[in-house]
Amino acid sequence: MPDIAGQLQSAIDAFISSSVVHFVISSTVGYLFIAWLAAAYWAFRDMHDRTENRVLPYVAAALILVPSPFLFVLGVIIYRVIRPPERLGEVYERNLAEEALLAEVEAVKTCRNCDKRVDAEWLMCPWCRTRLNRVCPNCERLVGLDWTLCAWCGKDFERPATTERTVPEVAVGAPFRHVGEVTHTTAPSGDTISNRKPAVGG
């Protein structure tokens, strides 16, 4: 029995001392070391893509480096649980998609009275007869009801048009005579003749 135990011990020592086993062990340790550093770098880059904080990527890398090359898998698992769910690029694309959808919804014009879909070129709503646009009196193009001036010709809607009134010129010193006024003229003989203008409208 002692001979069997000695032979088994000698076989184990020979197996461990062989060059093949040494190569496998050293390769495994080297692989774990490289994977350890690669996992730390991956956590650093991944956190950098998920947050704008400059400190958190270093914290993520330290979370992988602290457990040592043999237990770094635990750090990777913990990091996968606590990391932000979305990357910054994904958040940016989602915001762009939401803004595009919102712009598309706002581009669909609806009637302010019945909320039905109307065309931007319509003057009246065909369902509730609500006025949607108005016509510029200058260029005759459709303009919005809330526009203060026409974007096509520049006509100002807020400033009323002034009409010029022509007032007949009256000579300075000339008497102003009303209709039906009695005028007196002197005849060459010195007699006074009264002339009454007939009133307008009888």
C-alpha positions as CSV (number, residue, x, y, z in Angstrom):
1,M,0.0,0.0,0.0
2,P,2.8,2.5,0.8
3,D,4.3,1.7,-2.6
4,I,1.1,2.6,-4.4
5,A,0.9,5.9,-2.6
6,G,4.5,6.6,-3.4
7,Q,4.0,5.8,-7.1
8,L,0.9,8.0,-7.2
9,Q,2.8,10.9,-5.6
10,S,5.7,10.4,-8.0
11,A,3.3,10.4,-11.0
12,I,1.7,13.6,-9.8
13,D,5.0,15.3,-9.4
14,A,6.1,14.2,-12.8
15,F,2.9,15.5,-14.3
16,I,3.2,18.8,-12.7
17,S,6.9,19.2,-13.5
18,S,6.4,18.4,-17.2
19,S,6.9,21.3,-19.7
20,V,3.4,20.8,-21.2
21,V,1.7,21.4,-17.9
22,H,3.9,24.4,-17.2
23,F,2.9,25.8,-20.6
24,V,-0.8,25.3,-20.1
25,I,-0.7,26.9,-16.7
26,S,1.2,29.9,-17.8
27,S,-1.0,30.3,-20.8
28,T,-4.1,30.1,-18.7
29,V,-2.7,32.7,-16.2
30,G,-1.7,35.0,-19.1
31,Y,-5.1,34.6,-20.7
32,L,-6.9,35.5,-17.5
33,F,-4.6,38.5,-17.1
34,I,-5.3,39.7,-20.6
35,A,-9.1,39.1,-20.2
36,W,-9.0,41.0,-16.9
37,L,-7.4,44.1,-18.5
38,A,-9.6,43.8,-21.6
39,A,-12.8,43.6,-19.4
40,A,-11.6,46.8,-17.5
41,Y,-11.1,48.6,-20.8
42,W,-14.4,47.4,-22.1
43,A,-16.2,48.7,-19.0
44,F,-14.4,52.0,-19.3
45,R,-15.5,52.4,-23.0
46,D,-19.0,51.2,-22.4
47,M,-19.6,53.6,-19.5
48,H,-18.1,56.4,-21.6
49,D,-20.7,55.7,-24.3
50,R,-23.6,55.7,-21.8
51,T,-23.0,58.8,-19.7
52,E,-21.6,62.3,-20.0
53,N,-19.9,62.1,-16.6
54,R,-16.1,61.9,-16.9
55,V,-15.6,60.1,-13.6
56,L,-18.0,57.2,-14.0
57,P,-15.9,55.4,-16.7
58,Y,-12.9,55.2,-14.4
59,V,-15.2,53.9,-11.6
60,A,-16.4,51.2,-13.9
61,A,-12.9,50.2,-14.9
62,A,-11.9,50.1,-11.2
63,L,-14.9,47.8,-10.5
64,I,-13.3,45.3,-12.8
65,L,-9.7,45.7,-11.7
66,V,-10.4,45.4,-7.9
67,P,-11.6,41.7,-7.8
68,S,-8.2,40.6,-9.3
69,P,-7.7,38.6,-12.5
70,F,-9.3,35.5,-11.0
71,L,-12.5,37.1,-9.8
72,F,-13.0,39.9,-12.3
73,V,-16.1,38.0,-13.7
74,L,-17.9,39.1,-10.5
75,G,-17.1,42.7,-11.3
76,V,-18.3,42.3,-14.8
77,I,-21.6,40.9,-13.6
78,I,-22.1,43.7,-11.1
79,Y,-21.2,46.3,-13.7
80,R,-23.8,44.8,-16.2
81,V,-26.5,45.2,-13.5
82,I,-25.8,48.8,-12.5
83,R,-24.8,50.4,-15.8
84,P,-27.2,52.8,-17.6
85,P,-29.6,50.9,-19.9
86,E,-29.1,53.1,-23.0
87,R,-26.1,54.5,-24.8
88,L,-25.9,58.2,-25.5
89,G,-26.2,57.5,-29.3
90,E,-29.4,55.5,-28.7
91,V,-30.9,58.3,-26.5
92,Y,-30.0,60.9,-29.2
93,E,-31.6,58.8,-32.0
94,R,-34.7,58.3,-29.8
95,N,-35.0,62.0,-29.2
96,L,-34.6,62.7,-32.9
97,A,-37.3,60.2,-33.7
98,E,-39.7,61.7,-31.1
99,E,-39.0,65.2,-32.5
100,A,-39.6,64.1,-36.0
101,L,-42.9,62.4,-35.0
102,L,-43.9,65.6,-33.1
103,A,-43.1,67.8,-36.1
104,E,-45.1,65.5,-38.4
105,V,-48.1,65.7,-36.0
106,E,-47.8,69.5,-35.8
107,A,-47.5,69.7,-39.6
108,V,-51.0,68.1,-39.9
109,K,-53.3,71.2,-39.8
110,T,-56.6,70.8,-38.1
111,C,-59.6,73.1,-37.7
112,R,-59.5,75.0,-34.4
113,N,-63.2,74.6,-34.0
114,C,-64.0,71.0,-35.0
115,D,-60.5,69.5,-34.8
116,K,-60.9,67.8,-38.2
117,R,-58.0,67.6,-40.7
118,V,-58.0,70.5,-43.1
119,D,-55.7,71.6,-45.9
120,A,-53.3,74.5,-45.6
121,E,-54.7,76.1,-48.8
122,W,-58.3,76.0,-47.7
123,L,-60.1,79.3,-46.9
124,M,-63.0,77.8,-44.9
125,C,-63.5,74.6,-43.0
126,P,-66.0,72.5,-45.1
127,W,-67.4,70.9,-41.9
128,C,-68.1,73.7,-39.5
129,R,-67.6,76.7,-41.8
130,T,-64.9,78.2,-39.7
131,R,-62.6,80.7,-41.4
132,L,-59.1,79.2,-41.7
133,N,-57.2,81.8,-43.8
134,R,-57.8,85.1,-45.4
135,V,-56.9,86.7,-48.7
136,C,-54.4,89.5,-48.9
137,P,-56.2,92.5,-50.4
138,N,-53.0,93.6,-52.2
139,C,-51.6,90.4,-53.8
140,E,-54.7,88.1,-53.3
141,R,-52.7,85.3,-51.8
142,L,-53.7,83.2,-48.8
143,V,-52.4,84.5,-45.5
144,G,-52.9,83.4,-41.9
145,L,-55.5,85.0,-39.7
146,D,-52.9,85.9,-37.1
147,W,-50.5,87.5,-39.5
148,T,-49.7,91.1,-39.0
149,L,-48.5,91.6,-42.5
150,C,-48.4,89.7,-45.8
151,A,-45.2,87.6,-46.2
152,W,-45.6,87.8,-50.0
153,C,-46.1,91.5,-50.7
154,G,-45.4,93.1,-47.3
155,K,-48.7,94.7,-46.8
156,D,-49.3,95.8,-43.2
157,F,-52.6,94.5,-41.9
158,E,-52.4,96.4,-38.6
159,R,-52.1,99.9,-40.2
160,P,-55.4,101.0,-41.8
161,A,-55.2,102.5,-45.2
162,T,-55.5,106.3,-45.3
163,T,-57.7,107.8,-47.9
164,E,-56.7,111.2,-49.2
165,R,-59.5,113.8,-49.4
166,T,-59.4,116.5,-51.9
167,V,-60.5,119.8,-50.5
168,P,-61.3,122.5,-53.1
169,E,-59.0,125.4,-52.9
170,V,-60.6,128.7,-51.9
171,A,-59.1,131.9,-52.9
172,V,-57.9,134.0,-50.0
173,G,-60.3,136.9,-49.3
174,A,-63.1,135.4,-51.4
175,P,-66.5,135.5,-49.7
176,F,-68.1,132.2,-48.8
177,R,-71.6,132.0,-50.0
178,H,-74.2,129.5,-48.9
179,V,-77.0,128.2,-51.1
180,G,-79.9,130.5,-51.0
181,E,-77.8,133.5,-49.8
182,V,-79.1,136.9,-50.9
183,T,-76.6,139.0,-52.8
184,H,-76.8,142.7,-53.6
185,T,-75.5,144.3,-56.7
186,T,-75.4,148.0,-57.5
187,A,-76.8,149.1,-60.8
188,P,-74.9,151.8,-62.8
189,S,-77.7,154.2,-61.9
190,G,-77.2,153.7,-58.2
191,D,-80.2,151.4,-57.5
192,T,-79.7,148.3,-55.5
193,I,-80.9,145.1,-57.1
194,S,-81.4,142.0,-54.9
195,N,-80.6,138.6,-56.5
196,R,-81.6,135.5,-54.6
197,K,-80.1,132.2,-55.6
198,P,-82.7,129.4,-55.7
199,A,-82.3,126.9,-52.9
200,V,-81.1,123.4,-54.1
201,G,-83.8,120.8,-53.8
202,G,-86.7,123.3,-54.1
